[in-house]
Amino acid sequence: TVICGKAIAHCVCLAQEDNWFLIDFKVLYIGIIQYTLRNYDKWIKGSRHWYLEGSNDLKKWEIIRQHENDPSWRGPGSSHTWRVDSKSMRYSAFRIRQFGDPMVFACSGVEFYGTIYFEPN
């Protein structure tokens, strides 16, 4: 619940390869067009490498967007919004999976923008 709240919080993945945050909408499907991530308030040197992935079964994941050395976060508590090209796909779950060094990924908030559906197609 920390990464879905409005308050800036200290929420960090363990410093291990391929750690991730998961947001599961259960029976809702999002036709995503943009998303926002917010950094936490004491960030100094976290990862700037991550994937935004989507799934409808929590087993098979598709990369929606890859960020490699992304400079968009400008400091503690900052946020940024990215457009995505999801090829008109709808997803019921999203994960933000870190990769690369440093292996610390902090996220204090996430928002998804698009259209809500009650069916996957």
Secondary structure, DSSP 8 states (H G I E B T S, - for coil): -GGGSSS----B--SSTT-EEEEE-TT-EEEEEEEEEE--TT-SS----EEEEEESSSSS-EEEEEESS-----STT-EEEEE---TT--BSEEEEEE-SSS---B-SEEEEEEEEESS--
